[in-house]
Amino acid sequence: MSQLTTVGKSIFESIFHSSTLGILVVNEQGTIVAANPHLEQRFGYEPNELLEQPLETLVPIAFQNIHQQLRKGFFAHPQARPMGHGRYLYGQCKNGTEFPIEVSLCYAELENQRYAIAYLSDVTEKQEAGRLNILLTRLFQESLHATYVIDTSTLRFVRANQAALDSLGYSLPELRQLHPWDIKLDTNQAVFQQIIAPILTEEVSKVTFETTFVRKDGTTFPVEVHFQAFQHNHTRVFMQIVLDISERKQTEQRLIREKEIAQRYLDVANAIFVLINEDQTVALINQKGCELLGYSEQEIIGKNWFNHFIPQRVREEILAIFNQAMAGQVSPIEYVENWILTRDKEERLIEWHNTILRDDCGKPTATLSSGIDITNKRKAEQAVNQALVEGQEAERRRVAQELHDGLSQSLTAIRLHLNAFESDVAHSAKKNQEAFEKLKHILQTTTQEVKDISRDLMPSVLRDYGLVKALQFLCQTVDDTNQVKLHFQTYGLTQEPDESRKVGLYRIAQELINNTLKHAQAQKIDLQLIEHPDSIVLSVEDNGRGFTPSESKEHSHGFGLKNIETRVKLLSGTFTIDSSPKQGTLVTVEIPKPTNEQH
């Protein structure tokens, strides 16, 4: 017996010291007579520091008085109490912190003394897990989104929150008799398993799809289903979260109808409408635009507008303006003309009215443009202007010829007759001689004026010697007046331009010089004629008083500049003016050379 007692004592001491529960022994006076290492460490005391201390040392101050009464009651009527009865107490550490504990009590009597033995367990994590479980349960039950839990082996519903039951009209017992495909319209087990196949094979953990649910009463509603797998208590579980998308579908249908109505309005319009995204792709185009370009809507939408539908010769220029508009670097260009390229490689001139679309922050996101094909209109205008210019030139030639063949001959005859009377007048009175000399002077002046008019109307040097000689003669004539110093330079003109360009450039130079003489009050004029590989550039620069080009039409410059602009357009050229008050004026005209097709 003695040996057994010794072995048993050793075992009990081992359990006491190695237990993961706190063990506390208290006598009837409430004094701690034993505490195991786990309890000392949890309460923050050194070994044996709790011996002979009152039990209430380990109880929060707020509960010490009531705890003394409970302790006395226990010793008066000792009764074993196991853990897990839901009675949670609080312990107080040496540093004053508190934590929840669960206590199991028993008693023992040794040598006529009664002792209470308490087993203490820290239930902080247990309480946190319980609260978290309550929270998750509430989240599940009170979620506005219908949520279902599905058994992975039977594919039957196991649980569903209130939102799910309300949306379908089933009770939970009724729903547990159903499978997911039983509540989906036009779906059977094979179709459903095909949808969730990536989850069944564990390729993914979640799939999302849209379908239609059928309520218990037979009515239907569209839903978006998020079906996923997760682990719970080492078991794989399926969860299905369902969003009712009835409002979204109604909104989508309404937007589709509104877009269809808007598209019909655009399609019946006589103008082209095109929406170009920030990335230069076409987002919208109406029927008129499709007809003009020669493509179907499907062939245009998503294409890069500039790469596919703008001629290469002007693409870079138009694209630069678009990019600047998208970057917010230029003001909206409300009106512009540019060429587009059709499927048949035909170029059409479009008159555009543009609007820049912006997001909520004011950042440009797209351009919406309406356009009218003015190709035929512009050709008609050019034909009229061409006829007008040709008529003017023809009339100039006719008048110049009349002056040369008619009036000049008559003046020559008059001069010959006067010369015949010159010897007789020399013997007449002084008064008659003075009158005769005056008459000769008037005749000489008139003859020169007729020659000047004839030359301006149609200089023979232009016809006989070409553009460069004609401009040199024009400049020399102006220079000889000593009214202004006119300097002429030419570079690279190796071949005489065709008749229309030769006459056009001469008339433009003539008009610009005349405008300068009349209005600029300049002391110097520089005229340059430069040939480039694809064009001929004429520039006239003066050091006169200058003007504001935008206001030119309101002043006397307007009419002359309009004539120049007309001639430039007829030659498909460009016309720029750089001028400001007191800073002189530079006018640059660039006329393209004829292409092979034009030859």
C-alpha positions, 0 to 999 in steps of 0.5 A: 500500500505504501508503494502504491500511495507513493506512486499515486502521489507522484502521478497527482503531482505530475498532473498538478504541475503539467496541467493546461488548466489552472488549479487552485486549492483554497481552505475554508478561510479563503486562503490559497494553499496551492496554485499550479504553474499554469495558473500562476503564469496566466495571472502573472505571479511568480512561483509560490507568490500566491500561497497564503494570499486571499482568494479574492486577490484573483477576483476583480474588485467590483466582484470581491464582496459578492464572491466572498458570499459565494465562497462561504455558501460553497463551504457551507454546502459543498457541491461539485460543479463541472465546467460548461454550464455557461457560468462565466466569471472574471479573473484579475491578473497581478497587473490589474487586467481582467479576463473571462474564466470558466470554473469547475469546483469540487471539494476534499476533506483532509485531516478534518479540514475542508478544501475547495479545489477549483479548475480554471480555464481562460475562455477569452478565445472561446467568448470571442469565437462565440461572439464572432459566430453570433455576428456571422450568423446575424450577417447570414440571416439578415443579409439583403442578398439571398444566400444559400448553402448547398451540400456538395454530395447531394447538391441539395439546399442545406441552409438559406437566409431569410432573404432567399426564402422571401425571394422564392416563397419557400419555407426552409424545410420545403427548400431542403427538398430542392436542388439549385436547378429546380428553381432555375428557369429552363435549367436541368441537372446536366446544364447546371453541372456544366456551369459549375464544372470548373468548381467541381474539378477545382479549377476555380473556386467561384463562377458567376453567371446570370439566369432566371429564378422561378418562385414557388408561385411560378413567377420569375425574376432575373438574377446574377448568381455567384457560386463558390466553394469553401472549406468549413470544419474540414468539409467542402461546402458550396455557397450561392449568393444571388442578386436580384437584377430586375431593376438593372435589366429594366434599366438596360432595356430602357437604355437599349430602347432609348439608344434605338430611338436615338439611332433612328433619329440619327439615321433619318437625319440628312447629316453625318453623325460620328462619335469618336472615343479618346482612343480614336475609335468610332463609338457611334455612326448613323446610317447617313455616315455609313452610306457615305463611307460605303461601309456597314455599321459593324465594319466602322464601329471600333475602327480607328477613325483617322487610320481608316477614314482620313486621307493620308495627306491630311491625316497627321494634321487632323489627328494632331488637332484631335489629340490636342482637343483630347488633352484639353490644350485647345478650345473646342473647334466648332466648325472645320472642313476636312476630307474623308476617304470612302471605301472606293478610295474617293475623297469627299469634303465634309463640313463638320460641327464638333462638340467635345464630350467630357466626364464628370471631372471635365476631362475630354473623353470623346468628340461628337461631330455632325457633318454635311457633304459639301464636295459637290457644292464646293466643286460648283463654287469652284466652277463658278469662281473658275468661270468668273476668273476665266471671264475676267482674264478673257475680258482683260485680254479683250480690253488689252487687245482693244487698247493695243489695236484700237486706242493705241493705234489712234494715239499713234496716228494723232502723234504722227499728225501732230508731228506733221504740224510741228514745223508750221507751229514753230513759225507761229505765235508763242502762244500757239507753240506753248499750246502745241507743246502742252498737247504733245505732253498730254498725248505722251502721258495718255499713251503711257497710261494706255500702255500701263493699263494694257500691261496690267490687264495682260502683260505680254511679258507673262505670255512671252517670257513666263512667270519669273520675267513677268514678276521681275518686270512688275517689280522693276516697274514699281521700283522705278516709281521711287514710291517703295523699294521692292526686292524680288527673289526666286529659288528653285523654279526650274520649270514654268508652271501651267497656264492657270498657276502661272496666271494665278500666281502673277495676279495674286502677287499683283494684288498683294503689291497693289494692296501694300502700295494703297494701304500699308504705307511701307518703305520696303517690300520683299517678294519671294517665289520658291519651288518645293517638290510638291508646291510653289510658295509665293510670299510678300512681306512689307514693313508697313503699318500692319493690321489685324487679319480677323478685322480685315474684311471690315477695312479696305483690305477685305475686297483685295484679300477676298479676290486673292482667297478666291484665286488660291482656292481655285488652285487648291492652295493655302493662304495665311496672313501674319500681321499686327498693327505697326508690325508689318505684314507677311502673306504666304500663298502655297499652291500645290503642283498638279498630280499625275491625275491632273495632268 
